[in-house]
Amino acid sequence: MPLGGSCEFPGRKITNPMRQFAVFKANISIMIEYDDKQMETANTLGETDAKLPREKLESDGLASLSDTVLIKLMLGICNDNARNLTLINEVSRALSQNESLDRIFADLKAVRGIKTAKASGIIAGFELFRRKHMTKNRIKSPSDCHRILEAYEEETQEHFIMIALNAANEATSVNVISIGLANQTLIHPREVFSKAIEARAISIIIAHNHPTGDVHPSKADIDTTKTLQKAGRIIGIKVIDHIIFGRGNYYSFAEHNTVDFN
């Protein structure tokens, strides 16, 4: 506002330059004070929302956090507006796919609101964890395998799982191939070995949980094992064991010589 001009207010005009300047300063002070209060309120709300998941993580540990809260922490999201909830759901969907990390990376980049830099950070974290932890899971016995599978102990539906192994018998990936209804699941060799090929597996261990806790194999379990063995011989990826587990117990086909794995 030029000092040599006039200042318009409802019902009157101020023409004195010094008076104009005083009014101008007063209005600027009011605007700054209002903006500071608005920013303080916004920051307080944002910090409260952001701290809750972090405080819960520190006090209760990772296991206490829902998938939604974990994704909010990963993305740095502080509030639950509609746009953020949509973003969280789409990221959750991308991470839930039984795909290679390269494929998940592509899926994350396709999510609106996730730029390449953010997707790169997420996928790099997964890959680093895999290298530092998964590749150290050398399978020397069925109990080693069961330790990896314990994460699925409490599932109420039957999960059919393929563990990919490298030449040193180290687990390089754990893949959920199928989720069945109650006590049955449909398995096709194509689904199992496509994942094994993606993981560049030398051999694989197949496994599934029995939600009832009865880990003894059924005839269908034995037939499925033999079918996958035959497919593995053709492809050149050996099936070395089939583990049935549930409620703290497990049954190893190789340990009990249920089928011939040679």
N, C-alpha and C positions, 0 to 999 in steps of 0.2 A: 504494500500500500504506500504510494508516494506521500511523503510528509507534507509536500506543498499543496496537496489536494484536500478533499473533504472526506469525512467519515460518516457514513449513513447509518442511523439507528432508527427504529420505528418511532415516528412522531417528531424526530429532531435531527438536525445536521450539526456536526462539530467541525468548525473551520479553523480553530486555533491549532497551529502545528504542534506546540508543546502538549496540548491536551490530547491531540490525536496520538502522539507517541506514548503518552501515559496509558491511554485506553488500549493501544496496541500491545504494550508490555503486559498489561493485566490479563488480556485475553490469551496471549501466548502462555502465560504462567498457568492459567486454568486448564488449557489444552494439555500442557506437559504433565500436570498433576493427574489429569484424568487418564492419560495414556499410561502413566506409571502405575496407577491403581489397576487398570485393566491388565497390564503385563504381569503385575504381581499376582493377580487372581489366576491368570492363565498358567503361570509358572507353578503356582502352588498346586493347582489341580493336576497339571502334567506330572510334577514330581511325585505326588501322592500315588497316582495311577502307576507310574513307572517303578516306584520303590516297592510296592506291594509284592510283585512277583519276585524281585530280587531278595527282599527280606525273607520271603517264604522259602526261597532256594537256600539261603544261608542258614535258616533255623531248622527247616524240616527235611532238606535234601531234595535231590532230583526226583526221587520216586513219588514225592507228594504232589508234584506239579502235573496238571493236565496237559494234553497235547497242545491245546489252545494257548496256555500260558507259556509253554516252552517256545512256541512259534513267536509269540509276542516278544519274548526276551531275545530271540534270535534276530528278529527284524527291528527291534528297538521301538515297538509300538507302545504308546502310552495310554490310549483311550479306545473305547469300544464303539466308535461311530460306525455307521453302516458301511462306509467304504473300507475301513480297516477290517471289519468282520468278513466282508467278501474276500478281501486279500488273504486273510488267515485261512479261510476255507479252501481257496484255490491253491495256496501253498501246501496245505495239509493233503489235498488230493494228489498233488504232484509227488510229494514225498511218500505217499502210500502205495505208489505203483511198484510192482515187482519188476523193476527194470535195472539196467546197469546205471552206474553213476553218470556216465556220459549222456544217457537218455534222460535221466532226471534233471541234469543240468540244462538240457534243451527245453524240457517241460517248464522249469523254473523261469527261464528267460522269456517264455511265451506268456507268463502271467502278467497281466496289466498291473503296473506299479512296482514290479521287480526288474530293476535294471541289471545289465550284465555284471557290473561290479558287485552288487549284492548277491546275485546267483553264484558268482565265482567264489565269494567268501564262504557261502553255505556249503557248496560242494567240496571246496578245499578242506573244510573242517571234517567232513565225512571221510574223505580220502586219507587225511592224516590220521584219523582215528583208526581206519582200517589198517593202515601200514604199521602203526605203533602197537595195536592190540590184536586185531584179527589175525595178522600173519604170525603172531607169536603163539597162536593156539595150535600147537602141534598135537596131532591125534596119535597117541601111543596106545590107547586102550579105549574100550567102549565108555568107560567112566569119564574120560576126557571129552568125548562127544556129548555125553549126557549133561556135562557142565555147561556146554554151549546151548543146549536145548532147554535148560531150566527156565528160560524167559517165557516159554510157551506152556509151562506146567498148568497154569490156572485157566487156560482157554476152555470155554464150554463147547466149542465146536472143534471138530477134528481138523487139524492143520497138517498138510503133507509138506515136508520140508526137504530141500536138497542142500547139502553142504559140499561146496566145491573144495577140492584139495589140490595143492601143487605137488611138485616132485619130492619135496621134503615132508610130505604129509601134513602140511600146515593148512588150516582152514582159511581160505581167501575170501569166501563169501558164504552167507547163509540166506537162502532164498525160500520164501513161502510159495509153493507151486499152486496149491489149491486149498480152499477152505470149504469143508463139507458141512453137512447138516447132521448134528448130533453125533452119529457114529459111522458115517460113511462119507466118502469123498471119491471123486472121479479123477483118475490119473491117466494121462496119455504120455508115452515116451517122448513125443515131440516137445511137450511143455517142459519136461525135466531136462532133456539134453540141449535144448536151445539155450537155456540158462547156463548149463555147464560149459557150452562152447563159448558163450559170451565171457565167462569167467576164466577161460583158457585152462580149464581143469584137466588134470592128468587122471584123476579118479574122483569118485563121489561117494558120499554116504547119504542114503535116503533115510528119512525118519518121519514118524507121525505120532501124534498124541492120542491116547484113549481117554477121553474125558471121564469115563467111569472109574479109571484107576486100574482096571484089569489089563495088564500089559501082555498077556499071552496072545500070540498071533492067531488069526483066523485063517481059514483056507484061502479067503480072498487076499489076505495080506501076503501069504506065501506065493500065490499065483502072480500077484502084482510084482513081487520081487523078482521072480523068474523072468517075467516079461521084460522088465527093465534091464536085467542082466543080459538077455539076448540082444536087446537094442544097443547096449553099451559095447558089447563085443564087436558089433558091426561098425559102430562109429569110432571105436578105439578109445573109449573112456570107460574104465572099469568101475563097476559097482562093488565096493569092498565090504559094505555092511548095511543092514537095515535095523534101525533102532525104533522100538515102540516104547513110549514113555508116558507116565502119568502119575500124579500125586506122589512124587518122590521116588518112584520105582522106574526101572527100565528093563527092557529085554533086548539083547543083542542076538541077531540071527547068526552072526559069525561066531560069537562066543559059545552058542548052543548048537552050532553045526546044523542049523535048521535047513539051510541050503548050502550047496557047494559054491564057494566064492573063488575057487581056483580057476 
